[in-house]
Amino acid sequence: MSLSTKICSFCNRKIKTATGIMLVKNDGSIIYLCSAKCKKNMFKLKREPRKLKWTNKYVKGGIKLKSR
């Protein structure tokens, strides 16, 4: 039986089978989190994963905003 690995919605790392946290929102969307660290940064602290160096979504050189 093959079990698929999931990817963390915050830090973009692979989550091993039978670990991590799965949250289901009222609209039916599913959020997978690998650890309590990701959960705290996403919901309690409301941080942007592109600004944190320890995530795989980090953007080197900062986030550029499109000018009009």
Secondary structure, DSSP 8 states (H G I E B T S, - for coil): -----EE-TTT--EE-TT-SEEEE-TTS-EEEESSHHHHIIIIIS---GGG-TTSTT--TT-------
